[in-house]
Amino acid sequence: MTARYDWYFDFISPFAYLQWRRLRRDFPDLAARLEPKPVLLAGLLNHWGQLGPAELPGKRRHTYRMVLWQAREAGIALSFPPAHPFNPLPALRLCLAASDRVAAVDAIFRHLWEDGRSGDSAEALAPVAQALGIADIAAAIADPAVKQELAENSVAAIALDIFGVPTTVIDGQLFWGNDATGMILAYLRDRTLFDDEQMRRVDTIPAAVHRAGSKA
């Protein structure tokens, strides 16, 4: 049986969109192994005591520039939605309510980040739901089973020490961010990538100081 790799993501993340599109286009064999795991990024940030990149003015500007630059470098169409950050819960729940998760991820990302449309309400996502064969989106995203699965994904992500999205999990190793795509490919070519002396040392370097409020 072909190994599957959990791919934790939130539709709020343009980097998740970029990685998904790049893998689907350039590395379809790897993309076919991904098991999409929608997760609420805000929940991860709250748990670890972090701010999101769009919550710091200077970092927000840099991040949005980086997003557009990466999209242009990769030749991936990208248009920001009307507002960002936005409430991703309706999109996350719609993905989980769909019978075909991969098709749902494709369609929702296209709606948000390719067409640049709003996705923060059932009404905004209604065209996507119809295309996915969901007639009553309000009922679908209010399904207790859908809400429970999203909550369980967050619990599982935190248990794995996942702190951001997108994060790919392979053999228990975490690969965070669109810019870790190359490292994923290198690890799949050589599973001993993290076994040399320097790689092992960085896992055990002690911290000489802890910032107040840090969870380290």
N, C-alpha and C positions, 0 to 999 in steps of 0.2 A: 504493500500500500504506500502511495506517495505521501511523504511527510507534509503536514500542514503547519503553517506558522501564524500565530496570532498577531494581528495587526490592530493595535489600539489607536483610535483616532477620534477626533471631534470635527464636525463640519465647520466649526468656527475657525479652524486653522487653515490658512492658505497653504502652508507648507505640507499639510496632509494632502490637500488637493494636488499640489505639484508632484509629490512622490507617487501618489496613486496613478496620475496620468502618465508619468514617466515610466513607471514599471509596466503598466498595461501596454504602452506603446513599444518600449525598447526591450523589455525583459518579460515577455508574456508567460514563459514557463514558470518564473518566480512568482509573477502576479497571480497565476492560477493556483498557487499554493497558499495564498494569503487567506486567512479566516478573519473577515472584518469584525472588529469588536468595538462598536460605538461606546464612547465613554464621555462623561461630562468633564471637560478640562477644568472648569471652575471648581469642581469637587476635589480634583487632584491638587490644584493650587491651594485651596483652603486647608487641605489636610497637611501639606508640607509647609505651610506658612509662606507662600510665594505670591508675588504679583505677576500678572500676565504681562507679556511684552508690550501690549497696547495700553497698559495702565501707567506707564512712565513716559512722559512727553518726549524726551529725547530718544528713548528706545523705540517708541511708537513710530516716529518718523523714520528712523533707521530701518526698522523691521519692514515697514511698507515699501521702502525703497528696495530692500533686499528681495522681497517677494517679487516685485516687478522685474528686477534685474535677473533673478533666477528664471522666471518665466520666459523672458526674452532670450536668455542664453540657451535655454532648452527647447525653444520653439514651441512653447505651450501657450495656448490662448488663455488669457486671464483678464477678467474685469471685476473690480471690487463690487460687492453688493452695496446698496444705498447707504448703509450704516455699518460700522464695525468698531468694537465688538457688538454682536447681536445675541439674542436669546436663541441658543441652538437646540433647546429641548424638543420643539416640534419636529425638527429635521431628524434628530437622533431617534426619536420614537417612531417616526414614519419609516425609517430604515429597518427598525426591528419588527415593525408590523408587516413589512412586505414579505411575500413568499419567496422572492429571489433577492437575497441580500446584495449580491454583486451588482445586479441591475439597479437596485435601489441606490447603492453608493454612487454608481455612475450618473444616474439621473439627478440625484440631489446635488452632487458636486457641480454638474453641468448647469443646473438652475442657478446656483449661488455664485459660482466662481468663474464660469465661462460666459453665461448670459448676464451675470451681474444683477440678479434679482433678489428680492427679499425672501427670507425663509424663516421668519420668526413667529409665524402664526399658521394655523390650519388653513386659513383663507389664502395666504400667500403661497402655500405649498399644494393647494388643491389641484392645479394642473399636473404636477408631478405625481400625485397620488392617483389621479385618473389614468395616467399613462402606465402606472404600475398595477392597475387593475383593482384599486381600492376605491370603492364608491363613496364611502362615508369616512373621510379622513378624521373628523372629530372623534368619532367612536373608536377608530383604530388607534389613535395616539393616546386615548384615554383608557385603553385596555389595561387592567391591573397586571396582566402577565407581561405586557410590554414594559411597563414601568418597573416591574420587578427585575426583569432581565437587565435593564439599563443600570439599576442599582447594583446588581450582582457583578456586572462588568467592572464597575468602579471599585468594589471591594476586592475583586481579583487583581485589578491593576495595582492598587495600593499594596496588596500582599506581595507583589512582585517588585516593589520599590519603583514603580513607574511614576514619573514626576511630570511628564509632558507628552505631547503628541506631535506627530505620529511616533509611535514606538512599536518596533517589530521585535517579537520574541522568538529566538531560535536557540534550541538547546539550553534554555534558561538564560541565555545572553540577551541583554537589552541593547537595541540600536535605536537611538532617539534622533529624530529630525530628518528632514529631507536631505541634509548634507551628510547623513550617515549612510546614504544609499551605496556609495562606493565601498564602505567598510562591510556592509552586508554582503556584497558580491565577493569581496576578498575573503570573508569568513567562509562562505559557501564553497570557495575554491580550496581553502585550507583551514580545516577545523582546529589547527594548532595555532592560529593567529595570535591568541592571547596567552600562549604557554611559555614564551621566552622570559628570561630573567627580568627585563625591564617592565614588561607587561604585568608580570606577577607582582613586582615591587609597587607599582602604583595602586594596587588593591590594598596595600597595607601601610602606606605612608601615614604617619600620625599627624594630626592637626595640632599646631603649636598654639593656636588661639581660637576661641569661639566667639563669634559676634553675639551680643545680647539678643535673646529671642530666637536664636538659631536652634533648629531641631537636630543638628548634626551630633 
